[in-house]
């Protein structure tokens, strides 16, 4: 039997020092958010006689979110205000938190939500600018890079979702 996976209604919800919990809606075209992990969650070393050491690597919990919003939108203004707040007084900064959620359907009416919970975030790069006289649409996009101390995934099994 074929398995279907329908996707839609994805949400990006963040909260920072300068803005309360906010559903981000000023999103441009194409890929607007990408979460990546820079490290493995475990290190495995094999020694003499096949002895193996497996060690938990806590940096594997860190996630980097690249988030594109429309330049000049309320989403851009809020994130930029948060960046300014960090640069002004990093000691009293309130880290960004939130979630990324992807609603998935099975083609038979059942849905399940794949969620990434985010905590301990800080914008790690300044927003770059492009000026292009040939009509390049990328010049209307602000790209934010946010590093999160914790980015953990939660998803229920398909059996649980059907009940």
C-alpha positions as CSV (number, residue, x, y, z in Angstrom):
1,X,0.0,0.0,0.0
2,X,1.3,3.5,-0.9
3,X,2.0,6.0,1.9
4,X,1.0,9.6,1.3
5,X,2.4,12.6,3.0
6,X,0.7,16.0,2.5
7,X,2.3,19.1,4.0
8,X,1.0,22.6,4.6
9,X,0.1,25.1,7.3
10,X,3.7,25.3,8.6
11,X,4.1,27.8,11.4
12,X,7.1,29.8,12.8
13,X,6.4,31.2,16.3
14,X,9.2,33.1,18.2
15,X,9.4,35.3,21.2
16,X,12.4,37.6,22.1
17,X,13.4,40.4,24.4
18,X,11.7,43.1,22.3
19,X,8.6,41.1,21.1
20,X,6.1,38.7,22.7
21,X,5.2,35.4,21.2
22,X,4.7,36.1,17.5
23,X,3.5,34.0,14.6
24,X,5.7,35.0,11.7
25,X,3.7,35.7,8.5
26,X,5.8,38.1,6.4
27,X,7.6,35.3,4.6
28,X,9.0,35.6,1.1
29,X,9.1,32.9,-1.6
30,X,10.7,29.5,-1.6
31,X,12.6,28.2,1.4
32,X,11.9,30.7,4.2
33,X,13.2,28.7,7.2
34,X,15.9,26.1,7.6
35,X,17.1,24.5,10.8
36,X,20.4,22.8,10.8
37,X,22.5,21.1,13.5
38,X,26.3,21.7,13.4
39,X,27.4,18.8,15.7
40,X,26.6,15.2,16.3
41,X,24.7,14.2,19.5
42,X,27.2,11.5,20.2
43,X,30.8,10.7,19.7
44,X,31.9,7.1,19.1
45,X,35.5,6.0,19.5
46,X,36.8,2.5,19.0
47,X,40.0,1.5,20.7
48,X,42.2,-1.5,21.2
49,X,40.5,-4.9,21.2
50,X,37.3,-3.4,19.8
51,X,36.6,-1.5,23.0
52,X,34.2,1.3,22.3
53,X,33.4,4.5,24.1
54,X,30.2,6.4,23.3
55,X,30.0,9.9,24.8
56,X,27.0,12.2,24.7
57,X,27.9,15.5,22.9
58,X,25.7,18.3,24.3
59,X,26.6,20.6,21.5
60,X,24.6,18.3,19.2
61,X,21.4,19.9,20.8
62,X,22.3,23.3,19.3
63,X,20.4,24.3,16.2
64,X,21.0,27.1,13.7
65,X,17.9,28.7,12.2
66,X,18.2,30.7,9.0
67,X,15.0,32.7,8.7
68,X,14.0,34.8,5.7
69,X,11.4,37.6,6.2
70,X,10.3,40.4,4.0
71,X,12.6,43.4,4.4
72,X,10.9,46.2,6.2
73,X,8.0,44.1,7.5
74,X,6.8,44.0,11.1
75,X,8.6,40.6,11.4
76,X,11.9,42.3,10.2
77,X,11.4,45.3,12.5
78,X,10.9,43.0,15.6
79,X,13.9,40.8,14.8
80,X,16.1,43.8,14.1
81,X,15.0,45.4,17.4
82,X,16.0,42.2,19.2
83,X,19.4,42.3,17.5
84,X,19.9,45.9,18.6
85,X,18.8,44.9,22.2
86,X,21.5,42.2,22.3
87,X,24.2,44.6,21.0
88,X,23.2,47.3,23.4
89,X,23.2,45.2,26.6
90,X,24.1,41.6,26.1
91,X,24.2,40.8,29.8
92,X,20.5,41.6,30.3
93,X,19.4,40.1,27.0
94,X,16.4,37.8,27.0
95,X,17.1,34.8,24.7
96,X,14.8,34.0,21.8
97,X,12.5,31.0,22.2
98,X,9.7,29.4,20.2
99,X,8.8,26.6,17.8
100,X,8.7,25.5,14.2
101,X,5.7,23.3,13.4
102,X,4.9,21.3,10.2
103,X,1.4,19.9,9.8
104,X,1.5,16.6,8.0
105,X,-1.5,14.7,6.5
106,X,-1.7,11.1,5.4
107,X,-4.1,11.6,2.5
108,X,-6.9,9.9,4.4
109,X,-7.8,12.8,6.7
110,X,-5.5,12.1,9.6
111,X,-2.9,14.7,10.6
112,X,0.2,14.8,12.7
113,X,2.4,17.7,13.8
114,X,6.2,17.6,13.6
115,X,7.4,20.3,16.0
116,X,10.9,21.7,16.9
117,X,11.0,23.4,20.2
118,X,13.6,26.2,20.4
119,X,15.2,27.8,23.4
120,X,18.2,29.9,24.3
121,X,18.4,31.8,20.9
122,X,20.5,34.7,19.9
123,X,20.8,36.3,16.5
124,X,24.5,35.6,15.5
125,X,24.9,37.6,12.2
126,X,23.9,41.0,11.0
127,X,21.4,41.2,8.1
128,X,23.2,41.8,4.8
129,X,21.9,44.0,2.0
130,X,21.8,43.6,-1.8
131,X,21.0,46.5,-4.2
132,X,20.3,45.3,-7.7
133,X,19.0,47.4,-10.5
134,X,18.0,44.4,-12.6
135,X,15.0,43.5,-10.5
136,X,16.4,40.7,-8.3
137,X,13.7,39.8,-5.8
138,X,16.3,38.7,-3.2
139,X,16.9,42.4,-2.4
140,X,13.5,42.5,-0.6
141,X,14.5,39.7,1.8
142,X,16.2,40.0,5.2
143,X,18.0,36.8,6.3
144,X,18.4,36.3,10.0
145,X,20.7,33.6,11.5
146,X,19.7,32.6,15.0
147,X,21.7,30.1,17.1
148,X,19.6,28.1,19.6
149,X,21.2,26.4,22.6
150,X,18.4,23.7,22.4
151,X,16.5,22.6,19.4
152,X,14.5,19.4,20.1
153,X,12.1,17.6,17.9
154,X,8.8,16.2,19.0
155,X,6.5,14.0,16.9
156,X,3.9,11.5,17.8
157,X,3.6,8.1,16.1
158,X,1.1,7.8,13.2
159,X,-1.0,5.4,15.4
160,X,-1.3,8.0,18.1
161,X,-2.3,10.7,15.6
162,X,-5.1,8.6,14.2
163,X,-6.8,8.1,17.6
